[in-house]
Amino acid sequence: MYYQLWHTPSTNFMDEFSSIDEAVDVLDSAVRRDGADFLTDTHLVVFDEAGDEHLVARGEAILVAVKRIAAEERRARTAHLRKVG
């Protein structure tokens, strides 16, 4: 899976992230540096293993969504490690 950030009004590609953790780091830093307005006219999509595109969130909701997804993935990895180990 990978994630792409797009500027909605212009449909310009802005950035790509190979993982949700990378998206959290980059977007969190950008919002701290530039303010939440940075995300106002953007949307984030994820491409799944089959190559299908899915909307993750729009605007300021993107940062909340990526943090939630990252936390869910960490919980799933931890549960898997407990199960295996």
PyRosetta script that sets phi, psi and omega in degrees:
from pyrosetta import init, pose_from_sequence

init()
pose = pose_from_sequence("MYYQLWHTPSTNFMDEFSSIDEAVDVLDSAVRRDGADFLTDTHLVVFDEAGDEHLVARGEAILVAVKRIAAEERRARTAHLRKVG")
pose.set_psi(1, 149.7)
pose.set_omega(1, 172.5)
pose.set_phi(2, -148.1)
pose.set_psi(2, 161.5)
pose.set_omega(2, -173.3)
pose.set_phi(3, -120.5)
pose.set_psi(3, 145.1)
pose.set_omega(3, 176.1)
pose.set_phi(4, -130.6)
pose.set_psi(4, 138.9)
pose.set_omega(4, 176.5)
pose.set_phi(5, -104.4)
pose.set_psi(5, 130.4)
pose.set_omega(5, -177.5)
pose.set_phi(6, -125.6)
pose.set_psi(6, 146.2)
pose.set_omega(6, 170.9)
pose.set_phi(7, -85.0)
pose.set_psi(7, 115.6)
pose.set_omega(7, -170.3)
pose.set_phi(8, -64.9)
pose.set_psi(8, -52.2)
pose.set_omega(8, -176.5)
pose.set_phi(9, -59.7)
pose.set_psi(9, -39.7)
pose.set_omega(9, -176.7)
pose.set_phi(10, -94.2)
pose.set_psi(10, -11.5)
pose.set_omega(10, -172.4)
pose.set_phi(11, 56.9)
pose.set_psi(11, 29.4)
pose.set_omega(11, 176.5)
pose.set_phi(12, -84.3)
pose.set_psi(12, 135.7)
pose.set_omega(12, 173.8)
pose.set_phi(13, -68.6)
pose.set_psi(13, 135.1)
pose.set_omega(13, -179.0)
pose.set_phi(14, -111.6)
pose.set_psi(14, -43.7)
pose.set_omega(14, -175.9)
pose.set_phi(15, -164.1)
pose.set_psi(15, 160.7)
pose.set_omega(15, 177.1)
pose.set_phi(16, -132.5)
pose.set_psi(16, 142.8)
pose.set_omega(16, -177.8)
pose.set_phi(17, -127.2)
pose.set_psi(17, 131.7)
pose.set_omega(17, -178.1)
pose.set_phi(18, -80.7)
pose.set_psi(18, -13.1)
pose.set_omega(18, 178.7)
pose.set_phi(19, -149.7)
pose.set_psi(19, 162.8)
pose.set_omega(19, 178.0)
pose.set_phi(20, -68.2)
pose.set_psi(20, -33.4)
pose.set_omega(20, 178.5)
pose.set_phi(21, -64.7)
pose.set_psi(21, -38.8)
pose.set_omega(21, 176.4)
pose.set_phi(22, -63.9)
pose.set_psi(22, -41.9)
pose.set_omega(22, 178.7)
pose.set_phi(23, -60.7)
pose.set_psi(23, -43.8)
pose.set_omega(23, 178.6)
pose.set_phi(24, -59.6)
pose.set_psi(24, -49.2)
pose.set_omega(24, -177.7)
pose.set_phi(25, -59.9)
pose.set_psi(25, -49.7)
pose.set_omega(25, -176.5)
pose.set_phi(26, -67.2)
pose.set_psi(26, -47.0)
pose.set_omega(26, -176.7)
pose.set_phi(27, -69.4)
pose.set_psi(27, -39.2)
pose.set_omega(27, 177.8)
pose.set_phi(28, -62.3)
pose.set_psi(28, -43.2)
pose.set_omega(28, 177.9)
pose.set_phi(29, -63.6)
pose.set_psi(29, -42.4)
pose.set_omega(29, -179.6)
pose.set_phi(30, -63.9)
pose.set_psi(30, -40.5)
pose.set_omega(30, 179.9)
pose.set_phi(31, -68.7)
pose.set_psi(31, -40.3)
pose.set_omega(31, 176.7)
pose.set_phi(32, -63.5)
pose.set_psi(32, -37.9)
pose.set_omega(32, -178.0)
pose.set_phi(33, -76.8)
pose.set_psi(33, -45.2)
pose.set_omega(33, -170.7)
pose.set_phi(34, -108.6)
pose.set_psi(34, -8.2)
pose.set_omega(34, -177.1)
pose.set_phi(35, 89.6)
pose.set_psi(35, 164.0)
pose.set_omega(35, -176.6)
pose.set_phi(36, -65.4)
pose.set_psi(36, -21.1)
pose.set_omega(36, 178.3)
pose.set_phi(37, -59.6)
pose.set_psi(37, -22.3)
pose.set_omega(37, 177.5)
pose.set_phi(38, -52.6)
pose.set_psi(38, -34.7)
pose.set_omega(38, -175.3)
pose.set_phi(39, -93.3)
pose.set_psi(39, -4.3)
pose.set_omega(39, -171.9)
pose.set_phi(40, -51.1)
pose.set_psi(40, -50.3)
pose.set_omega(40, -175.4)
pose.set_phi(41, -106.9)
pose.set_psi(41, 40.4)
pose.set_omega(41, -178.5)
pose.set_phi(42, -124.4)
pose.set_psi(42, 163.0)
pose.set_omega(42, 169.6)
pose.set_phi(43, -142.9)
pose.set_psi(43, 149.8)
pose.set_omega(43, -178.6)
pose.set_phi(44, -114.8)
pose.set_psi(44, 131.7)
pose.set_omega(44, 177.1)
pose.set_phi(45, -120.6)
pose.set_psi(45, 156.1)
pose.set_omega(45, 174.6)
pose.set_phi(46, -120.3)
pose.set_psi(46, 141.1)
pose.set_omega(46, 173.5)
pose.set_phi(47, -106.7)
pose.set_psi(47, 120.8)
pose.set_omega(47, -177.1)
pose.set_phi(48, -81.3)
pose.set_psi(48, -176.5)
pose.set_omega(48, -176.5)
pose.set_phi(49, -60.4)
pose.set_psi(49, -28.2)
pose.set_omega(49, 179.4)
pose.set_phi(50, -83.9)
pose.set_psi(50, -5.3)
pose.set_omega(50, -179.0)
pose.set_phi(51, 88.2)
pose.set_psi(51, 6.9)
pose.set_omega(51, 179.5)
pose.set_phi(52, -81.2)
pose.set_psi(52, 140.9)
pose.set_omega(52, -178.4)
pose.set_phi(53, -94.0)
pose.set_psi(53, 135.8)
pose.set_omega(53, 179.0)
pose.set_phi(54, -135.3)
pose.set_psi(54, 135.7)
pose.set_omega(54, 176.8)
pose.set_phi(55, -71.2)
pose.set_psi(55, 130.9)
pose.set_omega(55, 176.3)
pose.set_phi(56, -92.2)
pose.set_psi(56, -53.3)
pose.set_omega(56, -178.6)
pose.set_phi(57, -170.3)
pose.set_psi(57, 167.9)
pose.set_omega(57, 176.9)
pose.set_phi(58, -124.0)
pose.set_psi(58, 149.9)
pose.set_omega(58, 172.6)
pose.set_phi(59, 59.9)
pose.set_psi(59, -145.6)
pose.set_omega(59, -176.4)
pose.set_phi(60, -63.8)
pose.set_psi(60, -18.4)
pose.set_omega(60, 177.8)
pose.set_phi(61, -68.5)
pose.set_psi(61, -15.2)
pose.set_omega(61, -179.4)
pose.set_phi(62, -60.1)
pose.set_psi(62, -47.4)
pose.set_omega(62, -176.6)
pose.set_phi(63, -62.9)
pose.set_psi(63, -40.9)
pose.set_omega(63, 176.8)
pose.set_phi(64, -63.2)
pose.set_psi(64, -44.1)
pose.set_omega(64, -177.8)
pose.set_phi(65, -64.2)
pose.set_psi(65, -45.5)
pose.set_omega(65, -177.7)
pose.set_phi(66, -67.8)
pose.set_psi(66, -34.4)
pose.set_omega(66, 177.1)
pose.set_phi(67, -67.3)
pose.set_psi(67, -38.7)
pose.set_omega(67, 177.8)
pose.set_phi(68, -65.4)
pose.set_psi(68, -46.3)
pose.set_omega(68, 179.8)
pose.set_phi(69, -62.1)
pose.set_psi(69, -44.1)
pose.set_omega(69, 179.4)
pose.set_phi(70, -60.6)
pose.set_psi(70, -42.9)
pose.set_omega(70, 179.2)
pose.set_phi(71, -64.2)
pose.set_psi(71, -41.0)
pose.set_omega(71, 178.4)
pose.set_phi(72, -63.8)
pose.set_psi(72, -41.5)
pose.set_omega(72, 179.1)
pose.set_phi(73, -65.6)
pose.set_psi(73, -39.4)
pose.set_omega(73, 177.9)
pose.set_phi(74, -63.6)
pose.set_psi(74, -42.7)
pose.set_omega(74, 177.9)
pose.set_phi(75, -61.9)
pose.set_psi(75, -41.6)
pose.set_omega(75, -179.9)
pose.set_phi(76, -65.3)
pose.set_psi(76, -41.3)
pose.set_omega(76, 178.1)
pose.set_phi(77, -64.1)
pose.set_psi(77, -42.2)
pose.set_omega(77, 179.9)
pose.set_phi(78, -64.0)
pose.set_psi(78, -43.3)
pose.set_omega(78, 179.3)
pose.set_phi(79, -64.2)
pose.set_psi(79, -39.1)
pose.set_omega(79, 178.5)
pose.set_phi(80, -64.6)
pose.set_psi(80, -44.0)
pose.set_omega(80, 179.3)
pose.set_phi(81, -63.8)
pose.set_psi(81, -38.0)
pose.set_omega(81, 177.2)
pose.set_phi(82, -65.4)
pose.set_psi(82, -39.0)
pose.set_omega(82, -179.1)
pose.set_phi(83, -67.8)
pose.set_psi(83, -41.3)
pose.set_omega(83, -178.6)
pose.set_phi(84, -75.4)
pose.set_psi(84, -43.0)
pose.set_omega(84, -173.5)
pose.set_phi(85, -80.1)
pose.dump_pdb("model.pdb")
